[in-house]
């Protein structure tokens, strides 16, 4: 722009004597301006198309992942009939995915959707167009695109998408493949080219030089997908680009998001924009005819020459208008890049690339806001409904802010507020929580939502913006645990987060490195003799030292380690108690705590029975302890599992009764043998009448339902006597014994025998 302005003033003062010179300069600038504008527009179109392609392919990958998860839900190889039903339902969900198939690692077809009749012995490794990409799918943990081809059965051009799925040991179980109809799935691709007046656009496979989507005129021509671009043509194109940019091709692919170059093909001259989709090894190419640049240039030049011949005043006015127009376009593009299209708030890109704290010497706060369970709104009412709520959320938050505050839509239902100063942060958060909790009126519905808020401030919590933002995110994570609350960052949150990461890392090797061990706390009957024991796991790590079960059990559940740890507990406890019986001759009941993730495993009962048989353990001497939260997941499914255990003589104990999802109807419906009174009630029963009444009520209910009663946390003789008077028949706690090692438990039993 300054160059154009300078040339205008030189032309204005030089008048006719320098007309030819400024005419040439004006022509040069006009052409470059036309070229750059077309190139910028095409670059934006190419980026937009690439993002749409990535989103679409990711969508297909998510469908495959969901389908694969359903196929392996029972942790075994999918049943053919069930698999076919699942694949047929997937076709109904997305009509562009016209067929599905499950293939074995050797390429053989295992089962396909019902609309495809694969010939006997059909094998992808024996098909020319699929062999290479099938082998690639076996070796990569991501979606792999096969060559586009014409499918005679489906009577359409299809693009195969495949992904291999492995067991926990990394061994490939099967490859899930889907045929995507080019017309249905990629209709936007061609429509985009038409709307943006592109002369050509296509997708090109880098590895084997075939078209993934052929050029516009050949898109629906099945022969086009059999054409392999000669290697020498590819090499020449690469050489031209390397010479132009003075850089090696591999570096160009990573350093240039979009490559702009002129094509001098005999049949066409065009401006091409290319972008490399690395995850899929694809080149997206769009072309605009050079004539479009020339036409724009000729129009601009005509205006330029007319102005030069008319008057210097007109030149000045016109160029000023041109400058204003260019600035407006630039502002519009910048606005689109830095604002959220739905709420018109600044977006994450703006926050990451343009935002900076102008007054660094002043304190500021970052407020992270996340709507609770917003996904359920989209799932229940649709994304359009959810979008309307997001617009209302943005308006409510804007009303609460001062002029200096900055509101960002950070992601789907996450917002960030940046407040300069710290005086009004807490009132602002409280007002935000209250405002976001008010009903949202959409159509005929009134929805009430809540939000979780995390806050961090500078310079109290950190100096750099990214650091403070990260701490606000940690505070938000803490708020999400209870929801509809505000958490201000404290150093302990970071310490807890880092400590939990260490625990999770070390826990992965706890079983293999023999760091876990068992203790057993005796359960004493009303006759004073040992009735049974509760198996309690302990962990001592070389780096972390002794780690409390309260800390590592929840982390084991969230990280997926609990099934492996639970298996260790069962096997070790059965072995220890069997050995004690062999040495003492005393039969005692073994209570084992079971996690929900363990309980719902497909082979849980079979594995439990196998371990019991291995150690010659009587079914009638084992009691599985579960908590009330178990029934929130899937009551019907849990009830079936419990009934199977009951049939086999295995007892069920309801732990921590009265502290969670307690229900009398639940007790009547479920085959529960034993109730455990939570320690919190026992602690207070002698000093708190409500706690005493609660204990009395639990014992009465258990007796009427024919259940045994175990009191946990019995620590004094007074508690023992009070519980015994109320009818409790089994006691557990430090009054009788602390948790014991295997050897100490053996001694405990011998001492009782000799007393």
N, C-alpha and C positions, 0 to 999 in steps of 0.2 A: 504493500500500500504506500509506504513513504516514497518508493521509487516512482510509482505512477504520479503521485502528487508533485514530486520534483520535476518530472518531465512536463507536466502540465504548465508549471510556472516558467520553465525554460522556453516552452513553445509560446506561452503568452508574451514573454518579453522579446523573443527572437522573431516572432511574426513570420512573414513569408520567406525571409532569407534562410531560415533553418527548417522550412517545411518538409523538405525531402528527408532530412536527417531525423526529425521527430516522427515523420510518417513511418520510417523504417523501425525506429525504436517502439513506437506505438503498436506497430504490427507485431513485432516480436513479443512484446508484453501481452498483447491481446491473445496471441496464439498460446503462449504458456499458461495464461490465466484460464483459457478454455480447456487446455489439456489437463491442468491440475484439478479443475473443478470436476471434469468428467472422471478423472482418475480417482479423486476423493469419493465421488458418488459411487463409482463402481467398487471401490475398496470397501465402503460401508455396506453395499449390497452383498458383497462376497462374505464379509464378516457375519452379517445377519444370516445369510444362507448357511454358513458353516455352523453357527450356533444352533440353528434349527435342525441341521443334520445330526449334530452331536446329541441334542436333546432327544431326537427321534430314536437314534440308535441306542441311547442310554435307556429310553423307555422300553425298547425291545429287550434289552439285557435284563431290565427289572422284571419284565414278564417271564423271561426264561428262569430267572432266579426264584421268583415266586412259585412257578410251576415245578421247578426242581425241588424246592422246599416241601411242596405238597406231596410230590412223588416219594420223597424220602422221609416223610413225617414220622413213619414208624421205625426209622433207623434200619431199614432193610431194603433190598432191591425191589423196585416198584412192581406191583402186580399188573399184568398186561391189561386186564379188563378195566381195573381202576385207573390205570395210567391213560387209557384211551378216553375214558369219560372225562378226566381232567383236561386232556388236550382238546377235546371237543368243546368243553366249556370255555377254554381260553380263546378258541376261534370266535365264539359268540361275543366275547368281550371286545376283541379288536379284529374287525373284519379284514384288516390289511394283512394280518398273519393268517394266511389261508390254509396252512397245513403245519402239523407238528410231527416229529418223529424222535424216538429214543434209539440210539445206536450204541452198540457195545464197543469197547476200546479196540477190538479187532476190525471195526468198520461194519460189522454185520448189523442189519436192522433187527431191533428187538420188538418194537411196536410202533405203529403210526396212528395218527388220527383217523377216524372212520371214513373220512372223505378221500383217503389215499389208499389204493391197493398196490402195495409194493410187490414186485415179482419175487418168486421164491429164490432165496440165495442172494438177494440184493445187498450189495456191500459198497459203502462209500469209498473204500480204499481201491476198489476196482474201477471206479468211474474217473475218467480223465479230468473232468472239470472239478471234481471234489476231493481227489486224493490229497493234494498238497495242503489245502486249507483244513481238511480233517486232521491231518497229522499236526498241523500248526495248533489246532484247537486242543489236542491232547497235551501239548507242551506248554500252554499258556493258561493263566487263570483270568481270562477275560473273553469277551465276545469276539468271535472271528467271523468275518464276512466271506462267504464263498463266492465263486464266480456267478454272475448273473446269467441265466439261461432260460430257454423256453421249455416249460413243463407241459408235456402232452396231456397228462392226466388232469391238471388244473386248467389247461388251455390258456395259459398266460405266462408272461415273463415274470420270473421270480428271482428274488435275491435271497440266498440262503444265509441265515444267521445261526451260528453254532456256539455252544459253550460246553466245556467239559466240567464234570462235577466229581469230586473226589471224596474218599472217606477220610476219617480223622488222621489216618496215617499217610495221607497224600497220594494214595493210589486211586487212579481214575476208575469210577464205577460205571459211568455212562456219559455219552455226549448227547445233549438235548439240541435238536435242530428245528428250525422253523423256516418255512418258505414265505417270504414277504412279497405280496403282489406289488410290482413296480408302479402300476397305475394308481392303486389305492393308497399305498404307503407313501409314495414320493410325488403325489400330485402337486403338493405345494412347491416342489422343486421346479417343475415346468411352468406352473402358474406364476411363480416369482419372476422367471425369465421373461414371460410375456408382459407382466405388469410393469417391469422395469426396462422394457424395450431392449433386452439383451439380444445380440445377434446369435449367440451360442452359449451353451453351458453344458458341462458334463463332469462326471466323476471318473477318475482314472486310477486303476490299481497299480501301485508302484512296484510290487513284487513280481507280478507276471505280465504286466503291460497290457492287460485287457481292460475294457470299459466296464465300470460298475454300473454307471448310467450313461448311455451313449449320447452323443450330441443331439441337439434338438430335432433335426430332420431325420435322425436315425433311431430315436429313442424307442420306438415300438417295432423296429426292424430286428427280428431275432438273429439275423445274419451278422449284424453289427457287433454282437457280443461274442462272436467267434473270431473276430479280427484281432490279431495281436500286433500292437504297434511295433515296428522294427526297432531293434536296439540302437541301430546307428542314428535314427531320427531322434531318439531320446537323448543319446550322447551329444548330438549337435546342439540340441536345445539347452542342455546343461552347460555345455561349453560357452554358449552365447551369454547365458545368465551369469556364469562365473566371471567372464571377461567384463561384462557391464558393471557388476558390483565389486569386482576385484576381491573375491572371497570364494573359498571352497564351498561346494554345494551343500555338504552336510551342515556346515556352519550357517549357511544362508537359511536353511530350513528352520533353525532354532532362533536366529536373530531377526528374521523378517516375517512378522505374522502374515503379511500379504505381499506377494511379489508382483510388481507391475512391470510389464514389458510389451513391446510391440511385436506383433506377428507379421512376418512378410511372406505368408504362404501364397503360392501362385493363384489359388482359387479365391483367396480373401486376404484383406489387410485389416487388421483389427488391433485394438488395445485389450490385452489379456490381463486378468487379475487371478493369481493362483494362490491357494492356501493349502498347507499340508496338514492333514488330520492325522497326527502321529499315532494316536491310539489305534486307528483303523488302517494305517498304511495307505491312505487315499490322498489323491490330489483333487481338489475342487477347483475347476477353471471356469471363469465367466469371461465372455468376450463382448466388446462393443465395437461397432464398425468405426474405423478411422474417419469415415465420412461424417459421423456424428460430431466429432471434434471440429472437423473442417467447417461443417455447417454453422456450428456455434461461433467459430472464429470469423467466418465471413460476415455473419450478422454483426458481431462486435466491431469488425474492421470497417464495415459500412457506416456504422454509427460514428466511429472514430474519424473517418475521412470527412463525413458530413459536418461533424463538429469543427474540424480543422478549417474547412472551407467556409463555414458560416461566420463564426466570430469567436474571438477569444473569450468573450463573456460566456457564450454558450458552452465552450470547452470546459471552462472552470465549473459551471453549474452541473454539467453532465457528469464530469469525473467525480465531483463531490457526491452526486447521487449514487454513482457506481460504488464508491468507497463505502457509503452508508449501507448499500444493499449487501455488499460482501460481509460487512461487519455483522449485519443482521443474520445472514446465513450462518456465519461462524458462531454467533451467539446461540442460534437455534440448535445447531449441532451439539454445542457444548452443553446446552440445557438438557437435551435428550440424554447425553452421556452421563450427566451428573445428577439426574432426578429420576425418581421412581415414577413410572408411567401411570400407576394406579392412584397413588395418593398425592402426587406432585411434590412430595418431600424430597430432600436431598437423599441420595442413595449411598450404598456402601462404597461404590467406586469413587464418589466425591470424598468420602471420609478417608479412604486409603491413599488417594493421589493428590487431592487439592487442599484438603483441610489442614490448617496449622493454627495453633494457638497464637494469636497475634500479640497478646500481652502476656508473655511467658512469666513475667515477674508477679503476675496476679494468680491466685489460687483458682483451680477449676475442679469440677466434679464430672464424672461420667456415670450416668444412670442407665443401666441395662434393664429393659422391660420386655418380658416374654409372657404372652397370653397362655393361660393354663388350658390344656386339653383342646387347643384350637383345631387340631387335626380331626377331632370327632365332629366338629361343625361341618368341615368340608366333606367328611365321609357320609354324614347323615343328610345334609341339605344340598351339597354340591359346591363347587368352587365359586360359582357366580354369587351364590348366597354369602359365602365366606368373604369374597372381595368387597361386598357392600358393607359388611361389618368392619373390615379393615379400614375402609374410608371413614366410617364413623369414629373408629378408634383414633385415627390421625387427627380428625377435627377436634375431638375431645382433648387430646394432648396439646394441640396448638393453642387452645383457649387458656391453658394453664401456664403457658410460658411467657417470659419477658422478651423484650425485643432483642436482647443480647444472647438469649439462649438459642441453641441449635438443635433441631429435631431431625433425626435420621431414621429412615426405614432400612434397617440393617439386613433383614432377610424376611422370609415368609411372614411370621407373626412376631418378629423381634424388632424392637425400636430402641434407639439410643438417644438420650438427651444429654447434651453437653451444657453445663451451667458454669458461667464465669462467676467465681465467688462461691462461698459455701454457706452463707447465712440462711438461704431459703431452701436448701436441698431437702431437709427432712419434711417440712410442710408440703413442698412440691410433691414428694413421693407419696405422702399420705393422701393428698388431694387426687393424685393420679390413680391410686389404688381404689379410692372411693368412686371416682368418676367412671373408671373402667368396669366397675362392678354393677353399675346401673343397667337396667334392661335395654337391650338393643331391639328396636322395633323394625323388623324387615318383613314386608308384605303383611301377612296375617299372623306372624309369629313374634313372640316376645322371648328373647334369649337373655339369660343372665350368665355372664362370664366373670372370671377372676383373672388376676395377673400376678406374676412373681417379679420382684424387683431386686436388683443387685447394684450396690453403689460403691464406688471407690473415688478417692479425691487426691489431688496434688496440691501441695507437696507432702501431705501426710503419708500417703501410701506409696508414692513414687513421683518421679519428675517427668519422665518421658511419657508421651501420650499413649503409645502402644502398651507400655507397662501398666499404666492406670486402667486402660481398657481391659487388659487381660485379668486384672484383679477384680474389676467389676463383674466380669464374666464368671469368675470363681464364686463371687458373692451370690450371683444369680443362681448358680448351680446349687448352692446351699438353700436358697429360698425355694427352689423347685421341689425340695424334699418334702416340705410341708404345704407349699402353694399358698397363694393369696397373702403373701407376706413380704416384708422388706428386710434385706440383710445388708448391713454396712460391712465392707471388707475389714478384716482383721488379719494380722500376720499369722494367727493360728490356722486360718483357712488355707493359706498357702502351705503351711507346714503339714496340715492334715492331708491335703491333696498330694503333696510330694511323698509323704509317708505311706499313703495308700498305694501309690504307684510302686514304691519299693516292695510293699507287702505283696502286691499282685505279681510282681516279677519273681520274687523269691518263692512264692507259693507254687509256681509252676513246676518247681523242682523238689518240692517238699517230700512227695511220696517216693520218688526215685532215689533221693539222697537220705532216706530213712530218718527224716527229721521229725516225723509225726509219731506220737506214742499215746497209749491209752491209760486212763485212770478209771477206777470203778468205785462209785459211792454206794455203800450198802443201803438197802431198804429193809427196815426192821418191821416184823409183823407185830400184832398186838400181844403175842405170847413172848415177846422179847427176843425171839430167834430171827436170824437172817432170813428174809423172804426172797430177796433178789438184789440186783445191783443195776445202777444206771451207768452205761458206758459213756465216758466223757473224753473227748479228744483233746490233746495238748500238742503244741508246736514250739520247738526250740530251734531257732535258726542261727547259723554261725555268724551272720552279719547283724541280724536284728535282735538276737537274744530270744528270751521267752516272749511269745506273742499271744495275747489273750484271745480265747475263742470269740469273745464279743467283737473283736476287731477283724479277725481274718475270716470268720464264717460268712459274713455278709459280702465281703470282697470275693470270696470263693464262689458265691452264688451269682454275683453280677458278672464275673469273668469266665464262668463256665467250668470252673474246676471242681465244683461240688460233687458231681457224679463220681469222679475218680476218688476224691477224698472219702465220700460216703461208702464206696466199695471197700476201701481200706479199713474203715471203721467196722463194717460188718464182718469181714474175714478175720481181722485181728481179734475182735471181741469174741467171736465164736471159738476161735482157736484157744484163747486164754481161758475162757470159762470151761471149755471142754477139758483142758489140762488140769484145771483146779478140781473139777469133778473126779477125774481119774485118780487124783492124789488124795482127796479128802473123802470121797464117797458121798458128798452132800450136793443134792440137786438144788440149784437156785435159779430164779427167773432172771433173764437178761433183757433189760430195756435199752433200746437203741433209738436215738433221735434220727428221724428221716426228713430230708428236705423235699419240698414240692417237686423240684426238678428231678430228684431221684425217684420219687413216688410214681411219677407218670411215665417213666421210661418203659418202653415196650416189654423188655425182658427182665424187668425188676423182680417180679415174683419168681420166674424161672431161675434167675441167678441166685436169689436168696435161698431157694430150695436146694439148689446145687451145693451152695456153701454149707448149708446145714447138714446135708447128707455126707459131705466130705468129712465133717467133724463129728458125725454121729450125734447131732444135736436134736433133742426132742422138740417137735413143733409146739407142744404145749408149754414150753419153758421160755418162749421168746415173746417179747412185747414191743411193738413198734410205736414209738412216741411221735405224734404229729401235733402241730399247732393249729389253732382255729383259722389262721390265714390260709391254710391249705384249701379250705372249702370255697374261698372267694373265686378261685380260678375256674373250676369246672365241677360243680357239685355232683352232677349226674355221673360224670366219668369217674370221680373219686369214689362215689358210692359203689360203683361196679367193682373197682379194684379192691375196696375194703371187703366186699362180699366174698370175693375169691379168696382173700386171705383168711376170712372167717371160716370158709369151707375147709381150709387146710389146717385149721386149729391154731392159726397164728393170731395173737391178741393185738388189739389196737388200744393205745392209751392217748387220751386227749390232754395234751400238756398245757400249762398256763391257763387253765380254764377260768373264765370270768374276766379276762383282760382284753378280749378282742371281739370276734364275730360270734359271740355266744347266742344260742337260740335253743329253747326247749324243743321246738319242732325238729331242729337239727339233731338233737340227741336221740329223739324217738326214731328218726328215719335211718340213722347211721348205726352200723354194727360195732358200737364202741364198748369195750370191756372194762375200761378203767378211766377214772377222772383224776387228774393231778391238780391239787389246789395250789395256786401260784404263791410263791414266797412272799409277795407283797401283802397278801391277806393274812398270812400266818404271822408276819412281823408285827402287824397292828392289832391283831384280834384281842389281845389282853388290855389294850389301852384305848381302843376305838370300838364303840358299840356297833357302828355300821359294818366294820370289817368282821366283827364277831358274827353278826347276823348273816353276812354274806357267806362265811365259812359254814355256818349252821345250815343255811339254805342249800348250798352245794352238796353237803353230805346227805341231806334229806332227799334231794333229787336223785343222787346217785343210788341210794338205797332202794328207792321206789322203782328205779329202772334196772335194778339188779347188777349194778356196777361196783367194782372195787374202788376204794378211795385212797389216794396217796397224798400225803401232805409234804410239800417241799419246804426246805429252809427251817426245819425244827431245830432250834438252837438252845432251848432251855427246857428244864424239867417241867416248868409251869405250862409251857406251850404243849408239851407232850401229853400231860395229864388232861388239859382242857380239850385237846383234839380227841383223845381216847374217850373222854366222857361224852363227846358229841357223836361218837360212833365211828370215827376214823380207824381203819384197820391196818394201814401201812404208813410208816414214818421214815422220812429221809432228811438228813441234815447233820450239822456238826455236833449236835447233842449226842448223836449215836456214833458218828464217824465222819471224818473228812474223806475226800476222794483218795483211794488207795492204789498203789501199784499192784501188779499181779501177785508179787511175793507177799506184800503186806496184807492183801486180801486173803491169801491162803492162811497166813498167820492169824488173821482176825477170825476166820472160820474155826481153826484148830482151838483157839482160845475159848470160843463159845462152846465147843464140844466138851472141853475139859472143865468148864465152869459149872 
